[in-house]
């Protein structure tokens, strides 16, 4: 298991400047800030994945929030989507605490890693297809490094689902044709092209404010998907 390789990958991701529109936006947000965070020094760079290098479960989101991950430098940290996600992970026994405020807050994930198909905060939370495709190689490399232990993935939302499927294929799993459609609670098993362990793919509505405020995604719905995925990955969950 190449744990050092994941640290190197994270550093390379944090230094990426491949998408001019995203570079300009993330850095502009870091300069102008939000009034509530005026005393912060924003991260203002691509946000790498977060969690142990031997994770058995991966959670794939969309992209960092402008004043969340783009501010704090850690996935789903410092925004309301992260509040919902990490609370649920804590509730099912996969996180050391229910909150994620800043990178030095002591949060640990147990057997779980969190990442996204786009590592820069995009304007209006909407990456372009070209930006999604440009960033895909980072996810494929991350999946490749996690492959020795990775057994299940929870993808949050249809955009992440569509972006991640080609990355699974690039990392050595077989994606069915036609490609499986996204559905909350959906479960697809991806076989390994080299006869290695299969990967269990679960769909879940994104933890966006739109979904959580309207009740499209409730805390119990999220916990149910996480428990099922954790159990499938061989992780203890409560």
N, C-alpha and C positions, 0 to 999 in steps of 0.2 A: 504494500500500500504506500503510495507516494504522497505522504502528508506534506513534505516540503514543497512539492510541486503545486499544491493548492495555495500555499502562502505566496509563492512566486506569481501565480496566476492572479491572485487578488491585487498584488502590487501593479501588475501590468494593466489590469482593468482600470485601476484608479488613475492611471496615467494616460488613458486613451483620449484622443482628440479627433476621432475619425469622422464625426458628424458635425459640420460647422454650425448648423442651426441649434443643435443641442448644447454645444460648447458655449455659444453666445448666450443662450437662455439661462443655463445653469449659473454662469458667471455673473450675469446681470442680476439675477435673483440674489446671489451671494453678496453683491455690492449694495443693492438697495434695501434688502431685508424686509421683514415685516415688523411693524412697530412693536409688537409684543416680544420680539426677539432682537431688539436693537443692540443689546449688549453681547450678542453671540458673534463669534467668528465662524461664519458658515463654512462648511466643508467645500461646497461648490465644485465637486469633481464627480466622476462616475463612482457609484456606490457598489463595492464588491459584495459577494455573498457573506452570510453570517451563520456560524454554527460549526460544529466539530467536523474534522476531515474524514472521520469514519462514520458519518451519518448513515442511518438505514432508511430515513424518511426525508424527502426534500419537498419543500413548499415553494411553488413558483408563482410569483405575483405578476405585476404588469411593468411598473417602473417606479423609481423613487418619487416621493412627493416633493414639491419645490421647497416647502418649509418643514418637511419631515426629514427623510433620508438625505436630501441635498443640504440640509442644515447640519444634521448630526453626524453624517458619515456612516450610518448603519441602517440596514434594511428595516423598513417599517418602524423606525424609531423616531418619536417626537411628533406623531400625527394621530388622528382619530382612527384611521384604519389599523394602525399598529396597536392602538389601545385594544381594539376588538380582537385582533389576532393573538396577541401575546396573553391576553386574559384567558382566551380559550385554551391555548397551549398550557398555561398554568393549571387551569381547571382540570385538564385531563392528565396532568402529571408529566408534561414534556418540557416545562420551563421552570426555572428556579424562583421566579417572581412574576406577578401579574402585570407589571408595568415595564415600559421601555422608554426612557426619557433621554438618555445620553449614553455615549459609548462607554463611559466609566461607571455606569450605575450598577454593575455587578451581575447583570442578567446572564444566565447560562441556559443553553438549550441541551436537552438530553436526547441524543441520538437523532436530532433533527437539524437540518440546515435550511436557511431561507435565502432565496435568490430571486432574480427576475430576468426576463428575456431582453429587457432594455435597461441599461445601468445608469443612464442619465435622466434627470427630471425633464420631461418634455412640456412645452407650452400646452395649457389646457388639458394636461394629462393624456395627450394624444400623440404618440409617436407615429411617424409616417411608415408606410410599408418598407420603404428603402432603409429607414433607420432601424426598424425591426430586423431586417435581413442583414444589415451590416453588423449588428450586435450579436447575431446568432452564434457566431463562432466562439464567443466567450462562453456561452451556455453549453455548447457542445464540448468544449474543453473541460469545463467544470464537471459535466456529467461523466466524461471519460475518467477523470481523476477520482470521482466518487464511486465509480462502477464496481469496485471490489466489494463494497459493503451495501450499496444502495439497493433497496428492494421495493420501495413504493414512493410515489410522487403524488402530491395534491396540487392541482393547478387551479388557481383562483381566476375564474372568468374566461370568457370565450377568446379574448385577444391573446392571453397567455397560452391557452390551449393551442390555438392555431400557430403561434410562434414557436412553441416548444416541440411540436411533433417532428419537424425536420431535424431538430437538434438531437432528439432521441435516436433517430435513424443514423445521424452522423456519428453518434457515440457508440453504435454497435447493437442497437435493438431493432427489431423488425416491426415497422408500423404497418398495420393492415391497409389494404386498398379495397374500396375507397377509404380515405382517412375517416376515423371515427369522429362523429360530431360531438361537440361539447354538450354536456347536460349536468345539472347539479345532481350529485349522487351517482353519476355515471362511473362505471368501472370497466377498464379495458386492460387486458393483459398483453404486454409486448414481449414476444420471445426474443432471445439473444441470438444473433447471427452466428455466434461461435459455440452454441450449445451451453453457454453459461446460464446463470440464474435469470429467470424472467423478471420483468419490471411491471409492477401493478400501478396503473395510472388511474387516479380518481379526479373527477371534476367537482368543483365547488364554486358557487357564486362568489364574486369578489367581495372583499370586506370593505368596499367603498362606503362612504357616508350615504350615497344614494340608496344602496341596497340595505344597509343596516337601519337607517332612519325610517325607511318605508316598510320594514318588516319582510322584505323579500328574502333577506338572510337574517335569521334569528341566531342568538348565541347557541341555542340548543342544536340548530341545524348544522352550525359550524363544528360544534363539539362532536356531533355524531359522525361527520365525515372524518375528522381527525382521529377519533377512536378507532374507526374501521380501518383507516390507513395504517395507524400505528400497530394495530393487532396483526394486520397482514404483513407488515415489515418486521414483526418479531419484537416490537417494543412494548414494555409494560405500560398500560394506560389505565386510568381510573374513570 
